[in-house]
Amino acid sequence: MAVFPMIWSLTLSFQRWKAATAAPRVFIGFQNFYNILFRDARFWNSLRFTVFYVALVVVLELFLGLLLAYILNERIRFRNFFRVLFLLPMASPPIAVAFIWRMLLNPDAGIVKVILGGLGINVVDWLTNARLTPFVLIAVDVWEWTPFMFLGLLAAFQSLPVELYDAVSVDGASRFQAFRYVTFPLLSPIMVTLVLLRAIDAFKLFELVFGITGGGPGSSTESLSYYTYTVGFQYFDLGYACSLSWIFLVIVLVISSFLLQRLRKEV
């Protein structure tokens, strides 16, 4: 189930095969990879957007997840209710989330337009402004996947030894000092692990692009996964699409290796 498709796609990456035509497959060596790396501006644009997207969503989700976990680890009213409430977005299918938000942000009949209109605020072109639309996708991703960070960090908070906090309290440390010198170092390995898992998943950005923007306006929100899908299943250039997939795999492996080395240092 895994080895055969990888070998098959690697074989195709060295060939020219336009599946929509009757032309036979032709072995062309590394030509596909050369064209991608040195001639394909669209590839570099999609890679830049993907890296920017991953970096921003992971940082925001880590910060918000840490904040929510810290607050809901305290004994506050309705704590269990809020814990369940914050997990609901993560339980929704990503493609369903994409289409729901597309309807909510519809500039003609979306509920966001109705609410803003009722407040006397002009409707923003959420999905047609090339500068704004990437941040719309980022906001939806943060809404959907912050619960993942929150859940992991909340479990980590609850596993911290109480004795350490009793000791620093006796030494006169403030709550901020206790968080900085005790909590944060103990949470660092967990945070690196969560960042690794979330970054790998975020790099596969497809559903939100497919369901909300279609890569537009222009190519301002075209992720690397969506570009690969477009080449393979709209243009039917399967050799080129397989080469894109393998370059994508190498990029993810490099980033994963870096984060894993950081995790080993933390542990």
C-alpha positions as CSV (number, residue, x, y, z in Angstrom):
1,M,0.0,0.0,0.0
2,A,2.9,2.4,0.6
3,V,6.0,1.0,-1.1
4,F,4.5,0.3,-4.6
5,P,3.0,3.8,-5.1
6,M,6.2,5.4,-4.0
7,I,8.3,3.4,-6.5
8,W,5.7,3.9,-9.2
9,S,5.6,7.7,-8.7
10,L,9.4,7.8,-8.5
11,T,9.6,6.0,-11.9
12,L,7.0,8.4,-13.4
13,S,9.0,11.4,-12.1
14,F,11.7,10.6,-14.7
15,Q,9.3,10.4,-17.5
16,R,7.1,12.7,-19.6
17,W,3.5,11.4,-19.5
18,K,0.5,13.5,-20.4
19,A,-2.3,11.1,-19.5
20,A,-4.9,13.1,-21.4
21,T,-3.3,12.4,-24.7
22,A,-2.4,9.2,-26.5
23,A,1.3,10.1,-26.5
24,P,3.4,7.3,-24.9
25,R,5.5,7.8,-21.8
26,V,9.1,9.0,-22.6
27,F,12.1,8.7,-20.3
28,I,13.6,12.2,-19.9
29,G,15.8,11.7,-16.8
30,F,16.0,14.7,-14.5
31,Q,14.4,17.1,-16.9
32,N,11.2,17.4,-14.8
33,F,13.2,18.2,-11.7
34,Y,15.3,20.7,-13.6
35,N,12.2,22.5,-15.0
36,I,10.6,22.7,-11.6
37,L,13.7,24.1,-9.8
38,F,15.0,26.5,-12.5
39,R,12.1,27.3,-14.8
40,D,8.8,27.0,-12.9
41,A,8.0,30.3,-11.2
42,R,4.6,29.0,-10.2
43,F,6.3,26.3,-8.1
44,W,8.4,28.8,-6.2
45,N,5.3,31.0,-5.7
46,S,3.4,28.1,-4.2
47,L,6.4,27.1,-2.1
48,R,6.8,30.6,-0.7
49,F,3.1,30.8,0.2
50,T,3.2,27.4,1.8
51,V,6.2,28.2,3.9
52,F,4.7,31.5,5.0
53,Y,1.4,29.9,5.8
54,V,3.0,27.1,7.8
55,A,5.2,29.4,9.8
56,L,2.4,31.8,10.7
57,V,-0.3,29.2,11.6
58,V,2.1,27.1,13.7
59,V,3.3,30.1,15.7
60,L,-0.2,31.5,16.2
61,E,-1.7,28.1,17.1
62,L,1.1,27.3,19.6
63,F,0.7,30.7,21.3
64,L,-3.1,30.5,21.5
65,G,-3.0,26.8,22.5
66,L,-0.6,27.6,25.3
67,L,-2.7,30.5,26.5
68,L,-5.9,28.5,26.5
69,A,-4.3,25.5,28.1
70,Y,-2.8,27.7,30.8
71,I,-6.2,29.4,31.5
72,L,-8.2,26.2,31.5
73,N,-5.7,24.4,33.7
74,E,-6.8,26.7,36.4
75,R,-9.9,26.1,38.5
76,I,-12.4,28.4,36.8
77,R,-16.1,28.1,36.4
78,F,-17.4,26.1,33.4
79,R,-13.9,24.8,32.8
80,N,-15.1,21.5,31.5
81,F,-17.7,23.1,29.2
82,F,-15.0,25.3,27.6
83,R,-12.6,22.4,27.2
84,V,-15.2,20.6,25.1
85,L,-16.3,23.7,23.3
86,F,-12.7,24.5,22.1
87,L,-12.3,20.9,20.7
88,L,-15.3,21.1,18.4
89,P,-13.6,22.8,15.4
90,M,-10.9,20.1,15.3
91,A,-13.6,17.4,15.2
92,S,-15.0,18.8,11.9
93,P,-13.9,17.4,8.5
94,P,-11.5,19.9,7.0
95,I,-13.3,20.0,3.6
96,A,-16.6,20.6,5.4
97,V,-14.9,23.5,7.4
98,A,-13.7,24.9,4.1
99,F,-17.1,25.0,2.4
100,I,-18.8,26.3,5.6
101,W,-16.4,29.2,5.8
102,R,-16.8,29.9,2.1
103,M,-20.5,30.3,2.6
104,L,-20.0,32.4,5.8
105,L,-17.6,34.8,3.9
106,N,-19.7,34.9,0.7
107,P,-19.6,38.6,-0.3
108,D,-23.2,38.5,-1.6
109,A,-25.2,36.5,1.0
110,G,-22.8,35.3,3.7
111,I,-23.7,35.7,7.3
112,V,-20.5,37.8,7.9
113,K,-21.8,40.3,5.3
114,V,-25.2,40.4,7.1
115,I,-23.6,41.0,10.5
116,L,-21.2,43.7,9.3
117,G,-24.0,45.3,7.3
118,G,-26.1,45.5,10.5
119,L,-23.2,47.2,12.3
120,G,-22.9,49.7,9.5
121,I,-19.5,48.3,8.3
122,N,-18.7,48.0,4.6
123,V,-18.2,44.4,3.5
124,V,-14.6,43.5,2.8
125,D,-13.7,41.5,-0.3
126,W,-12.5,38.6,1.7
127,L,-12.0,36.2,-1.2
128,T,-11.1,38.5,-4.0
129,N,-8.3,40.6,-2.4
130,A,-4.9,39.0,-3.2
131,R,-3.3,40.6,-0.1
132,L,-6.1,39.7,2.3
133,T,-7.2,36.2,1.2
134,P,-4.1,34.4,2.4
135,F,-4.8,35.7,5.9
136,V,-8.4,34.5,5.6
137,L,-7.0,31.0,5.1
138,I,-4.6,31.4,8.0
139,A,-7.5,32.6,10.3
140,V,-9.6,29.6,9.4
141,D,-6.7,27.2,10.0
142,V,-6.0,28.8,13.4
143,W,-9.7,28.5,14.3
144,E,-9.7,24.8,13.3
145,W,-6.4,23.5,14.6
146,T,-5.6,25.6,17.7
147,P,-7.6,22.9,19.6
148,F,-4.9,20.4,18.7
149,M,-2.2,22.5,20.4
150,F,-4.6,23.2,23.2
151,L,-5.3,19.6,23.9
152,G,-1.7,18.5,23.9
153,L,-0.5,21.3,26.1
154,L,-3.4,20.9,28.5
155,A,-2.4,17.3,29.0
156,A,1.2,18.4,29.5
157,F,0.1,21.0,32.1
158,Q,-1.8,18.4,34.1
159,S,1.2,16.0,34.2
160,L,3.6,18.6,35.7
161,P,4.8,17.7,39.2
162,V,3.1,19.9,41.9
163,E,6.2,19.6,44.1
164,L,8.2,21.8,41.9
165,Y,5.7,24.6,42.2
166,D,5.5,24.2,46.0
167,A,9.3,24.5,46.1
168,V,9.5,27.7,44.0
169,S,6.6,29.2,45.9
170,V,8.5,28.7,49.2
171,D,11.5,30.4,47.5
172,G,9.3,33.4,46.8
173,A,9.0,33.1,43.0
174,S,6.1,34.9,41.3
175,R,3.6,33.1,39.0
176,F,5.5,34.6,36.0
177,Q,8.8,33.4,37.3
178,A,7.4,30.0,38.0
179,F,6.1,29.8,34.4
180,R,9.3,31.0,32.9
181,Y,11.8,28.9,34.9
182,V,9.7,25.8,35.7
183,T,6.7,25.4,33.4
184,F,8.2,26.5,30.1
185,P,11.3,24.3,30.2
186,L,9.3,21.3,31.2
187,L,6.8,21.9,28.3
188,S,9.5,22.5,25.7
189,P,9.8,18.9,24.5
190,I,6.0,18.6,24.2
191,M,5.8,21.9,22.3
192,V,8.5,20.8,19.9
193,T,6.7,17.6,19.3
194,L,3.4,19.4,18.7
195,V,5.1,21.9,16.3
196,L,6.6,19.0,14.4
197,L,3.3,17.2,14.0
198,R,1.3,20.4,13.2
199,A,4.0,21.7,10.7
200,I,4.0,18.4,8.7
201,D,0.2,18.5,8.6
202,A,0.0,22.2,7.7
203,F,2.5,21.6,4.8
204,K,-0.2,19.4,3.2
205,L,-2.5,22.3,3.0
206,F,-5.2,21.4,0.4
207,E,-8.7,21.3,1.7
208,L,-9.0,25.0,2.7
209,V,-7.5,26.1,-0.6
210,F,-9.7,23.7,-2.6
211,G,-12.9,24.6,-0.7
212,I,-12.5,28.4,-0.1
213,T,-10.2,30.0,-2.7
214,G,-9.3,27.5,-5.4
215,G,-5.8,28.9,-5.3
216,G,-7.0,32.4,-6.1
217,P,-7.3,35.2,-6.6
218,G,-4.7,34.6,-9.2
219,S,-2.3,32.2,-7.5
220,S,-2.0,34.1,-4.3
221,T,-3.2,31.2,-2.2
222,E,-2.0,28.3,-4.2
223,S,-0.3,25.8,-1.9
224,L,2.3,23.3,-3.1
225,S,-0.2,20.4,-2.6
226,Y,-2.9,22.3,-4.6
227,Y,-0.4,23.1,-7.4
228,T,0.6,19.4,-7.5
229,Y,-3.1,18.4,-7.7
230,T,-3.7,21.0,-10.5
231,V,-0.8,19.7,-12.6
232,G,-1.7,16.0,-12.0
233,F,-5.5,16.0,-12.1
234,Q,-6.4,19.0,-14.2
235,Y,-3.5,19.2,-16.7
236,F,-2.9,15.4,-16.4
237,D,0.8,15.9,-16.6
238,L,1.5,13.0,-14.3
239,G,5.3,12.8,-14.8
240,Y,5.6,16.5,-13.8
241,A,3.2,16.0,-10.9
242,C,5.1,13.1,-9.5
243,S,8.3,15.1,-9.6
244,L,6.6,17.9,-7.7
245,S,5.5,15.3,-5.1
246,W,9.0,14.0,-4.6
247,I,10.4,17.5,-4.2
248,F,7.6,18.2,-1.7
249,L,8.6,15.0,0.2
250,V,12.2,16.1,0.4
251,I,11.2,19.5,1.8
252,V,9.0,18.0,4.5
253,L,11.8,15.5,5.4
254,V,14.4,18.2,5.8
255,I,12.1,20.3,8.0
256,S,11.1,17.2,10.0
257,S,14.7,16.2,10.5
258,F,15.5,19.7,11.8
259,L,12.6,19.6,14.3
260,L,13.5,16.1,15.4
261,Q,17.1,17.1,16.2
262,R,15.7,20.0,18.2
263,L,13.4,17.5,20.1
264,R,16.4,15.2,20.9
265,K,18.2,18.2,22.4
266,E,15.2,19.2,24.5
267,V,14.8,15.6,25.8
